[in-house]
């Protein structure tokens, strides 16, 4: 049975290498230009500084899904409390049932609230639009994000 | 008491019982959210975030709504 937990980045730093390629193959933009290559040292440093929030789903201890957020005071409103910004989230496709994603987001909100986070920013790709889910969970559409490759690496 | 199993059956056409793992129910997150919202409204009870995350079976969902 799948277990949902709040963990640290350090707990998934190695394991995420096994499933992230599936994540990026499904969702990443401009895949000919950008190759998955996590800055593990920077993630670990942020984790140690308390700037990350990680929710996992595990099937018999095997990592099958994750939500990774950055947690910090918003630089425009630093005295207004902590803000969480979703870095990435993913569940292996064979586990996308039983509302697993929803249950993970609820665990994320519980944990963030407990840490004193007052606002969460989530996002999704246009080609995998989760607007209805986020709105159903009480999120409001606040921004459009635009992206352009301006120089080939 | 709300018939959680009947509501799930209506959505998925699979037979479920209290011991059925939620992971076996073929509902994506949006469908599951709608089911939970529907059942919560009928029960007049909201399920706290932490409880939703820790539910593993249909029986867990039934207990939260009882």
Backbone of each chain as ProteinMPNN parsed JSONL, in Angstrom:
{"seq_chain_A": "XXXXXXXXXXXXXXXXXXXXXXXXXXXXXXXXXXXXXXXXXXXXXXXXXXXXXXXXXXXXXXXXXXXXXXXXXXXXXXXXXXXXXXXXXXXXXXXXXXXXXXXXXXXXXXXXXXXXXXXXXXXXXXXXXXXXXXXXXXXXXXXXXXXXXXXXX", "coords_chain_A": {"N_chain_A": [[0.839, -1.198, 0.0], [0.44, 2.262, -0.702], [2.336, 4.786, 0.901], [2.165, 8.02, 2.251], [4.365, 10.594, 2.981], [6.009, 13.218, 4.853], [9.161, 14.32, 4.121], [12.735, 14.84, 3.883], [14.814, 16.641, 1.512], [17.288, 15.418, 1.448], [16.651, 12.799, 2.017], [15.644, 11.827, -0.329], [17.454, 12.362, -2.24], [19.218, 10.606, -3.607], [17.488, 8.598, -4.565], [15.718, 9.95, -6.218], [16.931, 10.204, -8.596], [16.332, 7.952, -9.991], [13.653, 8.068, -10.818], [13.2, 10.589, -11.792], [14.028, 10.924, -14.521], [11.824, 9.899, -15.937], [9.88, 11.668, -15.199], [10.879, 14.093, -16.3], [10.944, 13.391, -18.985], [8.268, 13.247, -19.536], [7.296, 15.793, -18.981], [9.101, 17.982, -19.261], [10.207, 20.991, -20.898], [11.504, 21.927, -24.126], [13.357, 19.765, -24.684], [15.518, 18.993, -26.244], [17.383, 20.886, -25.832], [17.697, 21.207, -23.08], [18.972, 19.205, -20.628], [18.182, 16.862, -18.105], [19.653, 17.475, -14.996], [20.235, 17.564, -11.987], [21.082, 19.991, -9.551], [22.466, 18.772, -7.206], [24.061, 19.396, -4.966], [23.284, 21.984, -4.372], [20.56, 21.713, -3.841], [20.789, 20.104, -1.559], [22.088, 21.856, 0.147], [20.179, 23.881, 0.426], [18.228, 22.397, 1.636], [19.452, 21.761, 4.07], [19.495, 24.29, 5.119], [16.93, 24.665, 5.779], [15.173, 25.39, 3.837], [13.498, 23.881, 2.248], [10.703, 21.793, 1.353], [9.465, 18.619, 1.367], [7.353, 16.184, 0.101], [6.593, 12.793, -0.022], [5.597, 9.847, -1.886], [5.465, 6.475, -1.247], [5.836, 3.117, -2.221], [5.985, 0.212, -0.613], [8.383, 1.203, 0.476], [9.7, 2.087, -1.796], [10.396, 4.91, -3.727], [7.794, 6.529, -5.33], [6.587, 8.816, -5.996], [6.636, 12.424, -5.699], [6.555, 15.654, -4.121], [8.098, 18.693, -4.342], [9.023, 21.563, -2.686], [10.107, 24.987, -2.396], [10.795, 26.859, 0.466], [10.446, 29.94, 1.921], [10.809, 33.332, 3.192], [8.928, 35.58, 1.271], [10.626, 37.583, -1.039], [9.669, 40.096, -1.648], [7.962, 40.609, 0.371], [8.997, 40.247, 2.995], [8.461, 40.412, 5.709], [6.032, 39.339, 6.009], [5.677, 36.699, 6.539], [6.17, 33.164, 5.785], [6.549, 31.825, 2.482], [5.644, 29.302, 0.191], [6.957, 27.766, -2.661], [6.235, 25.841, -5.378], [8.497, 23.55, -6.64], [8.653, 21.187, -8.112], [6.556, 18.406, -9.011], [5.468, 15.014, -9.067], [4.119, 11.861, -10.022], [4.556, 8.439, -10.542], [3.179, 7.008, -13.493], [1.636, 4.66, -13.285], [0.651, 4.781, -10.749], [-1.223, 6.696, -10.595], [-3.918, 6.958, -9.354], [-6.75, 6.477, -7.149], [-6.764, 8.956, -6.058], [-4.214, 9.791, -5.339], [-2.407, 11.92, -5.888], [-3.883, 14.154, -5.022], [-4.087, 13.531, -2.296], [-1.434, 13.703, -1.598], [-0.942, 16.448, -2.041], [-2.571, 17.49, -0.058], [-1.254, 16.597, 2.209], [1.078, 18.013, 1.882], [0.109, 20.658, 2.24], [-0.755, 20.494, 4.877], [1.688, 20.067, 6.239], [3.139, 22.355, 5.492], [1.581, 24.379, 6.558], [1.916, 23.816, 9.222], [4.565, 24.536, 9.45], [4.397, 27.22, 9.364], [3.931, 28.477, 6.986], [2.29, 30.821, 4.928], [1.33, 31.275, 2.393], [0.96, 29.495, -0.656], [2.461, 28.827, -3.744], [1.591, 27.262, -6.628], [2.176, 25.504, -9.703], [1.606, 24.483, -13.109], [2.178, 22.63, -16.131], [1.21, 23.772, -19.392], [0.634, 21.745, -21.136], [-0.074, 19.777, -19.456], [-2.477, 20.256, -17.809], [-3.527, 21.294, -14.691], [-5.465, 22.902, -13.71], [-8.199, 22.668, -12.928], [-8.047, 20.89, -10.794], [-6.402, 22.298, -8.951], [-7.953, 24.599, -8.556], [-10.173, 23.402, -7.453], [-9.088, 22.646, -5.063], [-8.949, 25.005, -3.825], [-7.174, 26.924, -4.728], [-6.277, 29.92, -6.501], [-6.152, 31.222, -9.791], [-3.447, 33.212, -10.535], [-1.29, 34.219, -12.006], [0.239, 34.393, -15.264], [2.781, 32.608, -16.878], [5.545, 33.183, -18.93], [7.826, 31.902, -21.358], [10.96, 31.741, -23.048], [13.406, 30.619, -25.256], [16.422, 32.153, -25.52], [18.978, 31.899, -26.329], [20.998, 29.435, -27.73], [22.325, 26.781, -25.825]], "CA_chain_A": [[0.0, 0.0, 0.0], [1.265, 3.477, -0.821], [2.412, 5.644, 2.093], [2.509, 9.424, 1.984], [5.167, 11.098, 4.102], [6.818, 14.429, 4.721], [10.559, 13.931, 4.318], [13.692, 15.897, 3.527], [15.445, 16.397, 0.203], [18.388, 14.461, 1.644], [16.094, 11.436, 2.019], [15.305, 11.387, -1.698], [18.478, 12.877, -3.159], [19.713, 9.521, -4.466], [16.377, 7.871, -5.206], [15.012, 10.741, -7.224], [17.632, 10.015, -9.878], [15.74, 6.816, -10.699], [12.352, 8.343, -11.461], [13.162, 11.921, -12.419], [14.054, 10.892, -15.989], [10.463, 9.695, -16.438], [9.227, 12.949, -14.949], [11.317, 15.081, -17.279], [10.534, 12.959, -20.33], [6.837, 13.528, -19.702], [6.867, 17.175, -18.755], [10.063, 19.072, -19.48], [10.142, 21.752, -22.144], [12.752, 22.09, -24.894], [14.199, 18.654, -24.204], [16.752, 18.876, -27.014], [18.328, 21.871, -25.314], [17.894, 21.111, -21.633], [19.081, 17.828, -20.154], [18.041, 16.79, -16.646], [20.945, 17.471, -14.302], [19.944, 18.23, -10.726], [22.178, 20.588, -8.769], [22.246, 18.089, -5.923], [24.712, 20.101, -3.859], [22.494, 23.177, -4.014], [19.35, 21.218, -3.176], [21.15, 19.65, -0.211], [22.407, 23.046, 0.952], [18.898, 24.525, 0.767], [17.566, 21.499, 2.576], [20.093, 21.954, 5.38], [19.152, 25.634, 5.599], [15.495, 24.68, 6.12], [14.44, 26.056, 2.759], [12.787, 22.955, 1.36], [9.643, 20.955, 1.921], [9.354, 17.477, 0.456], [6.351, 15.151, 0.404], [6.851, 11.63, -0.874], [4.718, 8.672, -1.874], [6.319, 5.285, -1.323], [5.202, 1.806, -2.258], [6.969, -0.676, 0.03], [9.605, 2.016, 0.642], [10.227, 2.592, -3.071], [9.87, 6.233, -4.075], [6.975, 6.474, -6.558], [6.081, 10.163, -6.271], [7.192, 13.468, -4.819], [6.294, 17.094, -4.3], [9.243, 19.43, -3.796], [8.754, 23.015, -2.61], [11.046, 25.88, -1.718], [10.099, 27.589, 1.532], [11.241, 31.11, 2.329], [10.031, 34.568, 3.199], [8.898, 36.165, -0.074], [11.574, 38.711, -1.009], [8.935, 41.374, -1.704], [7.102, 40.76, 1.561], [9.708, 39.351, 3.908], [7.931, 40.411, 7.075], [4.661, 38.817, 6.006], [5.63, 35.261, 6.784], [6.795, 32.257, 4.815], [5.867, 31.457, 1.243], [6.152, 28.07, -0.436], [6.908, 27.796, -4.118], [6.419, 24.466, -5.87], [9.603, 23.35, -7.572], [8.238, 20.108, -9.022], [5.794, 17.304, -8.423], [5.359, 13.917, -10.031], [3.765, 10.507, -9.554], [4.667, 7.462, -11.637], [1.843, 6.962, -14.099], [0.847, 3.508, -12.834], [0.111, 5.056, -9.415], [-2.121, 7.857, -10.664], [-5.294, 6.573, -9.056], [-7.064, 6.581, -5.721], [-6.566, 10.335, -5.599], [-2.912, 9.885, -4.664], [-1.868, 13.28, -6.012], [-4.646, 15.023, -4.112], [-3.714, 13.221, -0.91], [-0.09, 14.257, -1.383], [-1.05, 17.907, -1.91], [-3.148, 17.78, 1.267], [-0.173, 16.407, 3.19], [1.967, 19.161, 1.701], [-0.501, 21.828, 2.872], [-0.721, 20.289, 6.332], [3.053, 20.271, 6.717], [3.536, 23.751, 5.292], [0.846, 25.168, 7.561], [2.584, 23.552, 10.498], [5.836, 25.272, 9.45], [4.125, 28.647, 9.388], [3.773, 29.031, 5.633], [0.966, 31.433, 4.811], [0.826, 31.208, 1.018], [1.61, 28.496, -1.507], [2.361, 29.041, -5.193], [1.696, 26.027, -7.402], [2.081, 25.747, -11.139], [1.536, 23.256, -13.918], [2.467, 22.871, -17.542], [-0.001, 23.911, -20.227], [0.309, 20.461, -21.751], [-0.654, 18.882, -18.444], [-3.154, 21.343, -17.103], [-4.181, 20.859, -13.458], [-6.232, 24.047, -13.218], [-9.428, 22.267, -12.216], [-7.676, 20.292, -9.51], [-5.95, 23.33, -8.031], [-9.092, 25.443, -8.176], [-10.996, 22.589, -6.557], [-8.441, 22.63, -3.75], [-9.018, 26.346, -3.248], [-6.166, 27.826, -5.293], [-6.79, 30.842, -7.509], [-5.213, 31.555, -10.873], [-2.963, 34.569, -10.252], [-0.242, 34.668, -12.928], [0.627, 33.616, -16.442], [4.24, 32.59, -16.988], [6.0, 33.077, -20.317], [9.183, 31.374, -21.437], [11.516, 31.834, -24.397], [14.831, 30.303, -25.349], [17.007, 33.309, -26.196], [20.303, 31.548, -26.847], [21.234, 27.987, -27.644], [23.467, 26.528, -24.934]], "C_chain_A": [[0.882, 1.259, 0.0], [1.194, 4.303, 0.47], [2.828, 7.048, 1.684], [3.227, 9.975, 3.215], [5.74, 12.477, 3.804], [8.251, 14.039, 5.051], [11.468, 15.121, 4.021], [14.189, 15.621, 2.103], [16.539, 15.346, 0.341], [17.88, 13.014, 1.563], [15.805, 10.923, 0.609], [16.392, 11.729, -2.711], [19.013, 11.796, -4.112], [18.575, 8.887, -5.272], [15.73, 8.643, -6.346], [15.658, 10.584, -8.608], [16.995, 8.889, -10.692], [14.437, 7.172, -11.415], [12.271, 9.715, -12.133], [13.257, 11.861, -13.95], [12.668, 10.68, -16.609], [9.663, 10.986, -16.314], [9.577, 13.946, -16.069], [10.906, 14.689, -18.699], [9.077, 13.304, -20.59], [6.54, 15.026, -19.738], [7.821, 18.277, -19.193], [9.909, 19.708, -20.862], [11.503, 21.728, -22.843], [13.783, 21.008, -24.561], [15.474, 18.453, -25.022], [17.83, 19.819, -26.47], [18.684, 21.647, -23.849], [17.868, 19.655, -21.188], [18.945, 17.806, -18.625], [19.403, 16.649, -15.974], [20.758, 18.25, -13.004], [21.205, 18.811, -10.099], [22.057, 20.03, -7.352], [22.868, 18.852, -4.752], [23.895, 21.31, -3.405], [21.185, 22.771, -3.327], [19.669, 20.819, -1.728], [21.451, 20.836, 0.703], [21.118, 23.758, 1.368], [18.138, 23.713, 1.793], [18.116, 21.72, 3.985], [19.72, 23.309, 5.977], [17.66, 25.745, 5.942], [14.639, 25.299, 5.036], [13.677, 25.126, 1.833], [11.703, 22.21, 2.118], [9.363, 19.848, 0.913], [8.289, 16.51, 0.966], [6.6, 13.992, -0.561], [5.671, 10.668, -0.844], [5.633, 7.486, -2.086], [5.464, 4.026, -1.332], [6.243, 0.802, -1.76], [8.355, -0.018, 0.022], [10.179, 2.556, -0.671], [9.561, 3.935, -3.406], [9.089, 6.149, -5.389], [6.36, 7.848, -6.881], [6.662, 11.165, -5.298], [6.574, 14.815, -5.144], [7.467, 17.796, -3.634], [8.914, 20.917, -3.839], [9.941, 23.742, -1.999], [10.239, 26.683, -0.701], [10.981, 28.74, 1.986], [10.313, 32.305, 2.517], [10.051, 35.141, 1.782], [9.752, 37.433, -0.063], [10.883, 40.067, -1.136], [8.214, 41.66, -0.392], [7.714, 39.988, 2.725], [9.155, 39.345, 5.318], [6.535, 39.807, 7.154], [4.588, 37.306, 6.172], [6.209, 34.461, 5.636], [5.894, 31.988, 3.619], [6.473, 30.147, 0.744], [5.937, 28.163, -1.935], [7.184, 26.385, -4.626], [7.562, 24.436, -6.869], [9.2, 22.282, -8.586], [7.379, 19.109, -8.268], [5.56, 16.256, -9.499], [4.912, 12.653, -9.311], [3.914, 9.578, -10.748], [3.27, 7.143, -12.182], [1.006, 5.78, -13.606], [0.237, 3.711, -11.448], [-0.871, 6.225, -9.43], [-3.572, 7.413, -10.525], [-5.507, 6.69, -7.557], [-6.808, 7.974, -5.169], [-5.218, 10.561, -4.941], [-2.34, 11.307, -4.717], [-2.564, 14.235, -5.067], [-4.224, 14.782, -2.665], [-2.309, 13.742, -0.6], [-0.137, 15.774, -1.221], [-1.624, 18.292, -0.545], [-2.091, 17.613, 2.364], [0.813, 17.575, 3.095], [1.395, 20.385, 2.433], [-0.474, 21.697, 4.395], [0.666, 20.624, 6.88], [3.496, 21.715, 6.59], [2.85, 24.656, 6.322], [1.532, 25.03, 8.923], [3.903, 24.325, 10.597], [5.64, 26.773, 9.46], [4.007, 29.29, 8.021], [2.361, 29.605, 5.483], [0.433, 31.435, 3.375], [1.653, 30.217, 0.201], [1.402, 28.89, -2.964], [2.575, 27.702, -5.896], [1.669, 26.393, -8.882], [1.956, 24.408, -11.85], [1.848, 23.629, -15.365], [1.156, 23.02, -18.316], [-0.388, 22.577, -20.83], [-0.075, 19.397, -20.719], [-1.316, 19.802, -17.414], [-3.911, 20.815, -15.877], [-5.05, 21.971, -12.868], [-7.446, 23.619, -12.394], [-9.118, 21.682, -10.845], [-7.269, 21.378, -8.52], [-7.107, 24.231, -7.611], [-10.014, 24.692, -7.224], [-10.429, 22.524, -5.151], [-8.392, 24.026, -3.137], [-7.968, 27.315, -3.745], [-6.831, 28.726, -6.339], [-5.713, 31.085, -8.56], [-4.764, 33.003, -10.687], [-1.98, 35.1, -11.294], [-0.234, 33.815, -14.196], [2.146, 33.684, -16.516], [4.626, 32.384, -18.449], [7.456, 32.65, -20.343], [9.66, 31.45, -22.885], [12.994, 31.431, -24.34], [15.485, 31.434, -26.14], [18.428, 33.066, -26.699], [20.488, 30.043, -26.715], [22.45, 27.742, -26.75], [24.645, 25.924, -25.693]], "O_chain_A": [[1.937, 1.292, 0.633], [0.122, 4.486, 1.046], [3.733, 7.231, 0.87], [2.751, 9.838, 4.342], [5.929, 12.849, 2.646], [8.527, 13.497, 6.121], [11.012, 16.26, 3.924], [14.012, 14.527, 1.566], [16.705, 14.49, -0.528], [18.59, 12.123, 1.099], [15.73, 9.715, 0.388], [16.265, 11.422, -3.897], [19.23, 12.062, -5.294], [18.684, 8.672, -6.48], [15.254, 8.055, -7.317], [15.021, 10.799, -9.639], [17.096, 8.864, -11.919], [14.149, 6.644, -12.489], [11.379, 9.966, -12.943], [12.624, 12.674, -14.623], [12.374, 11.217, -17.677], [8.882, 11.346, -17.195], [8.701, 14.548, -16.689], [10.564, 15.546, -19.513], [8.693, 13.615, -21.718], [5.636, 15.468, -20.446], [7.386, 19.395, -19.468], [9.537, 19.058, -21.839], [12.533, 21.527, -22.198], [14.924, 21.303, -24.205], [16.413, 17.811, -24.551], [19.026, 19.578, -26.629], [19.821, 21.868, -23.431], [16.865, 18.961, -21.353], [19.531, 18.642, -17.937], [20.205, 15.796, -16.352], [21.078, 19.436, -12.925], [22.266, 18.187, -10.122], [21.611, 20.714, -6.43], [22.274, 18.943, -3.678], [23.822, 21.617, -2.215], [20.757, 23.401, -2.36], [18.928, 21.145, -0.8], [21.11, 20.821, 1.886], [20.979, 24.186, 2.514], [17.495, 24.253, 2.693], [17.367, 21.848, 4.953], [19.64, 23.455, 7.197], [17.193, 26.809, 6.35], [13.5, 25.69, 5.289], [13.256, 25.533, 0.751], [11.77, 22.021, 3.332], [9.061, 20.115, -0.251], [8.326, 16.077, 2.117], [6.792, 14.194, -1.76], [4.863, 10.671, 0.084], [6.471, 7.485, -2.987], [4.51, 3.888, -0.566], [7.26, 0.576, -2.416], [9.349, -0.618, -0.386], [11.067, 3.408, -0.644], [8.338, 4.069, -3.371], [9.63, 5.756, -6.422], [5.7, 8.017, -7.906], [7.121, 10.808, -4.213], [6.138, 15.08, -6.264], [7.786, 17.514, -2.479], [8.571, 21.46, -4.889], [10.683, 23.183, -1.191], [9.129, 27.13, -0.99], [12.127, 28.536, 2.386], [9.171, 32.292, 2.058], [11.111, 35.179, 1.157], [9.61, 38.266, 0.832], [11.463, 41.088, -0.764], [7.897, 42.809, -0.083], [7.044, 39.178, 3.365], [9.355, 38.38, 6.055], [5.926, 39.766, 8.223], [3.533, 36.709, 5.963], [6.677, 35.018, 4.643], [4.669, 31.932, 3.725], [7.677, 29.923, 0.868], [4.881, 28.581, -2.409], [8.232, 25.805, -4.342], [7.584, 25.208, -7.827], [9.39, 22.463, -9.789], [7.466, 18.987, -7.047], [5.467, 16.571, -10.685], [5.27, 12.407, -8.159], [3.451, 9.893, -11.845], [2.307, 7.026, -11.424], [-0.217, 5.891, -13.52], [-0.596, 2.916, -11.014], [-1.3, 6.687, -8.372], [-4.35, 7.49, -11.475], [-4.578, 6.963, -6.797], [-6.653, 8.153, -3.961], [-5.087, 11.429, -4.078], [-1.851, 11.826, -3.713], [-1.916, 15.033, -4.389], [-4.028, 15.73, -1.904], [-2.03, 14.169, 0.521], [0.548, 16.327, -0.361], [-1.218, 19.291, 0.049], [-2.043, 18.387, 3.319], [1.316, 18.058, 4.109], [2.117, 21.067, 3.16], [-0.206, 22.664, 5.108], [0.802, 21.364, 7.854], [4.157, 22.244, 7.483], [3.461, 25.57, 6.876], [1.698, 26.001, 9.662], [4.314, 24.723, 11.687], [6.611, 27.524, 9.555], [3.985, 30.516, 7.909], [1.374, 28.971, 5.856], [-0.77, 31.578, 3.159], [2.87, 30.119, 0.351], [0.294, 29.244, -3.366], [3.633, 27.088, -5.761], [1.195, 27.465, -9.259], [2.174, 23.348, -11.264], [1.785, 24.795, -15.755], [0.128, 22.462, -17.934], [-1.57, 22.29, -21.02], [-0.366, 18.255, -21.074], [-0.79, 20.071, -16.334], [-4.82, 19.994, -16.005], [-5.334, 21.977, -11.67], [-7.688, 24.14, -11.305], [-9.822, 21.937, -9.868], [-7.732, 21.384, -7.38], [-7.227, 24.584, -6.437], [-10.57, 25.28, -6.297], [-11.162, 22.37, -4.174], [-7.851, 24.205, -2.045], [-7.877, 28.431, -3.233], [-7.814, 28.344, -6.975], [-4.522, 31.145, -8.253], [-5.59, 33.916, -10.68], [-1.851, 36.315, -11.449], [-0.654, 32.658, -14.183], [2.729, 34.732, -16.238], [4.086, 31.505, -19.121], [8.228, 32.998, -19.45], [8.886, 31.253, -23.822], [13.729, 31.873, -23.458], [15.144, 31.652, -27.303], [19.009, 33.899, -27.396], [20.161, 29.46, -25.682], [23.477, 28.406, -26.892], [25.687, 25.649, -25.098]]}, "seq_chain_B": "XXXXXXXXXXXXXXXXXXXXXXXXXXXXXXXXXXXXXXXXXXXXXXXXXXXXXXXXXXXXXXXXXX", "coords_chain_B": {"N_chain_B": [[-26.072, 6.796, 7.621], [-23.591, 7.761, 5.25], [-23.342, 6.217, 2.09], [-20.463, 5.326, 1.174], [-19.231, 3.403, -0.394], [-21.137, 2.947, -2.38], [-21.133, 5.403, -3.657], [-18.562, 5.444, -4.717], [-18.703, 3.243, -6.37], [-20.519, 4.171, -8.216], [-18.972, 6.002, -9.553], [-16.84, 4.531, -10.59], [-17.5, 1.948, -11.365], [-16.489, -0.298, -10.149], [-16.503, -2.919, -7.751], [-16.375, -2.246, -4.345], [-15.175, -2.456, -0.968], [-14.913, -1.921, 2.607], [-12.261, -2.686, 3.096], [-10.92, -2.244, 0.783], [-8.066, -0.994, -0.809], [-7.351, 2.453, -1.295], [-5.637, 2.944, -3.327], [-6.33, 1.118, -5.253], [-8.489, 2.057, -6.531], [-9.789, 3.363, -9.407], [-9.543, 6.313, -9.797], [-8.669, 9.547, -10.727], [-6.849, 12.41, -9.376], [-8.507, 14.681, -9.543], [-11.046, 13.577, -9.904], [-11.207, 12.141, -7.534], [-11.084, 14.222, -5.715], [-13.519, 15.494, -6.303], [-15.263, 13.49, -5.524], [-14.699, 13.322, -2.768], [-15.45, 15.902, -1.985], [-18.165, 15.828, -2.59], [-19.062, 13.757, -0.88], [-18.31, 14.825, 1.571], [-19.941, 17.037, 1.717], [-22.454, 15.84, 1.81], [-22.187, 14.537, 4.226], [-21.878, 16.637, 5.862], [-19.442, 17.391, 6.866], [-16.048, 18.251, 7.06], [-12.996, 16.842, 5.876], [-9.972, 16.852, 7.525], [-6.78, 18.061, 6.238], [-4.482, 16.516, 6.931], [-5.629, 14.098, 7.617], [-6.788, 13.212, 5.231], [-4.507, 12.701, 3.793], [-3.458, 10.538, 5.127], [-5.248, 8.496, 4.815], [-5.879, 5.182, 3.826], [-7.539, 3.146, 2.997], [-10.878, 2.373, 1.746], [-12.458, 2.075, 3.966], [-11.17, 3.758, 5.799], [-11.861, 6.221, 4.747], [-14.616, 6.092, 5.075], [-14.795, 6.095, 7.867], [-13.857, 8.649, 8.459], [-15.92, 10.179, 7.546], [-18.028, 9.471, 9.039]], "CA_chain_B": [[-24.656, 6.922, 7.244], [-23.41, 7.892, 3.803], [-22.813, 4.998, 1.489], [-19.237, 5.674, 0.452], [-18.983, 2.368, -1.405], [-22.066, 3.18, -3.491], [-20.671, 6.598, -4.384], [-17.375, 5.057, -5.493], [-19.182, 2.328, -7.413], [-21.149, 4.999, -9.247], [-17.921, 6.686, -10.318], [-15.802, 3.685, -11.162], [-18.043, 0.646, -11.77], [-15.824, -1.463, -9.534], [-17.033, -3.264, -6.432], [-15.42, -1.926, -3.29], [-15.585, -2.663, 0.418], [-14.086, -1.137, 3.547], [-10.843, -3.061, 3.073], [-10.322, -1.929, -0.525], [-7.097, 0.119, -0.768], [-7.678, 3.582, -2.182], [-4.75, 2.835, -4.493], [-6.927, 0.231, -6.258], [-9.665, 2.703, -7.136], [-9.333, 4.047, -10.611], [-9.986, 7.714, -9.828], [-7.533, 10.466, -10.659], [-6.958, 13.336, -8.24], [-9.665, 15.554, -9.695], [-12.244, 12.754, -9.637], [-11.206, 11.83, -6.104], [-11.451, 15.472, -5.037], [-14.96, 15.691, -6.46], [-15.928, 12.478, -4.684], [-14.554, 13.719, -1.359], [-16.274, 17.092, -1.76], [-19.565, 15.378, -2.607], [-19.342, 12.995, 0.338], [-18.186, 15.73, 2.719], [-21.144, 17.874, 1.752], [-23.555, 14.993, 2.283], [-21.964, 14.224, 5.64], [-21.793, 17.885, 6.62], [-18.2, 17.278, 7.633], [-14.836, 18.354, 6.248], [-11.909, 15.967, 6.315], [-8.727, 17.652, 7.624], [-5.73, 17.722, 5.27], [-3.622, 15.429, 7.401], [-6.401, 12.847, 7.607], [-6.909, 12.773, 3.833], [-3.21, 12.162, 3.366], [-3.133, 9.265, 5.781], [-6.253, 7.464, 4.506], [-5.323, 4.132, 2.954], [-8.592, 2.259, 2.488], [-12.23, 2.934, 1.69], [-12.913, 2.11, 5.358], [-10.632, 4.984, 6.423], [-12.69, 7.329, 4.253], [-15.92, 5.953, 5.726], [-14.671, 6.509, 9.27], [-13.704, 10.111, 8.516], [-17.189, 10.821, 7.213], [-19.092, 8.951, 9.931]], "C_chain_B": [[-24.52, 6.966, 5.714], [-22.817, 6.618, 3.231], [-21.628, 5.341, 0.583], [-18.998, 4.682, -0.685], [-19.88, 2.602, -2.626], [-21.607, 4.368, -4.326], [-19.461, 6.264, -5.244], [-17.791, 4.171, -6.655], [-19.795, 3.112, -8.579], [-20.11, 5.651, -10.154], [-17.037, 5.727, -11.113], [-16.292, 2.358, -11.727], [-17.224, -0.526, -11.235], [-16.426, -1.679, -8.143], [-15.972, -2.943, -5.389], [-16.021, -2.245, -1.93], [-14.65, -1.903, 1.324], [-12.603, -1.455, 3.472], [-10.156, -2.686, 1.752], [-9.311, -0.785, -0.389], [-7.539, 1.236, -1.725], [-6.847, 3.494, -3.462], [-5.345, 1.96, -5.598], [-8.091, 0.891, -7.003], [-9.213, 3.61, -8.273], [-9.933, 5.45, -10.723], [-8.747, 8.595, -9.805], [-7.803, 11.504, -9.555], [-8.183, 14.234, -8.34], [-10.957, 14.791, -9.4], [-12.344, 12.423, -8.149], [-11.606, 13.064, -5.293], [-12.958, 15.682, -5.112], [-15.744, 14.713, -5.594], [-15.886, 12.897, -3.21], [-15.422, 14.94, -1.053], [-17.751, 16.723, -1.681], [-19.922, 14.68, -1.302], [-19.264, 13.89, 1.582], [-19.428, 16.597, 2.859], [-22.328, 17.071, 2.286], [-23.433, 14.708, 3.777], [-21.974, 15.478, 6.511], [-20.516, 17.952, 7.438], [-17.006, 17.404, 6.698], [-13.755, 17.424, 6.784], [-10.631, 16.798, 6.37], [-7.656, 17.14, 6.666], [-4.92, 16.498, 5.679], [-4.331, 14.089, 7.358], [-6.548, 12.316, 6.183], [-5.608, 12.101, 3.402], [-2.966, 10.774, 3.934], [-4.162, 8.159, 5.511], [-5.655, 6.443, 3.539], [-6.406, 3.261, 2.33], [-9.924, 3.009, 2.414], [-12.793, 3.042, 3.108], [-12.414, 3.35, 6.088], [-11.48, 6.189, 6.022], [-14.06, 7.296, 4.94], [-15.868, 6.448, 7.171], [-14.558, 8.026, 9.399], [-15.039, 10.824, 8.295], [-18.321, 10.42, 8.167], [-19.514, 10.009, 10.944]], "O_chain_B": [[-25.25, 6.286, 4.992], [-21.91, 6.02, 3.809], [-21.787, 5.607, -0.608], [-18.615, 5.065, -1.79], [-19.433, 2.471, -3.765], [-21.684, 4.34, -5.554], [-19.345, 6.745, -6.371], [-17.303, 4.321, -7.775], [-19.618, 2.77, -9.749], [-20.33, 5.83, -11.352], [-16.545, 6.076, -12.185], [-15.575, 1.709, -12.489], [-17.259, -1.619, -11.799], [-16.805, -0.728, -7.459], [-14.811, -3.325, -5.535], [-17.242, -2.296, -1.776], [-13.687, -1.297, 0.852], [-11.77, -0.593, 3.753], [-8.937, -2.804, 1.633], [-9.667, 0.289, 0.098], [-8.035, 0.974, -2.821], [-7.287, 3.909, -4.534], [-4.919, 2.045, -6.75], [-8.607, 0.347, -7.979], [-8.373, 4.494, -8.105], [-10.724, 5.733, -11.623], [-7.87, 8.414, -8.961], [-8.842, 11.475, -8.896], [-8.828, 14.519, -7.33], [-11.85, 15.305, -8.726], [-13.434, 12.426, -7.576], [-12.358, 12.972, -4.323], [-13.597, 16.007, -4.111], [-16.764, 15.07, -5.004], [-16.892, 12.837, -2.502], [-16.053, 15.012, 0.002], [-18.491, 17.224, -0.834], [-20.951, 14.97, -0.692], [-20.044, 13.735, 2.521], [-19.904, 16.858, 3.964], [-23.104, 17.559, 3.107], [-24.43, 14.644, 4.497], [-22.067, 15.396, 7.736], [-20.495, 18.49, 8.545], [-16.953, 16.742, 5.662], [-13.618, 17.245, 7.994], [-10.243, 17.392, 5.364], [-7.62, 15.958, 6.324], [-4.702, 15.578, 4.891], [-3.71, 13.06, 7.094], [-6.446, 11.11, 5.953], [-5.616, 11.068, 2.732], [-2.338, 9.933, 3.29], [-3.969, 7.018, 5.929], [-5.006, 6.806, 2.558], [-6.209, 2.701, 1.252], [-10.073, 4.112, 2.94], [-13.519, 3.986, 3.42], [-13.136, 3.931, 6.898], [-11.778, 7.059, 6.841], [-14.594, 8.333, 5.333], [-16.78, 7.13, 7.638], [-15.099, 8.618, 10.333], [-15.256, 11.929, 8.793], [-19.424, 10.963, 8.104], [-20.391, 9.758, 11.77]]}, "name": "protein", "num_of_chains": 2, "seq": "XXXXXXXXXXXXXXXXXXXXXXXXXXXXXXXXXXXXXXXXXXXXXXXXXXXXXXXXXXXXXXXXXXXXXXXXXXXXXXXXXXXXXXXXXXXXXXXXXXXXXXXXXXXXXXXXXXXXXXXXXXXXXXXXXXXXXXXXXXXXXXXXXXXXXXXXXXXXXXXXXXXXXXXXXXXXXXXXXXXXXXXXXXXXXXXXXXXXXXXXXXXXXXXXXXXXXXXXXXX"}
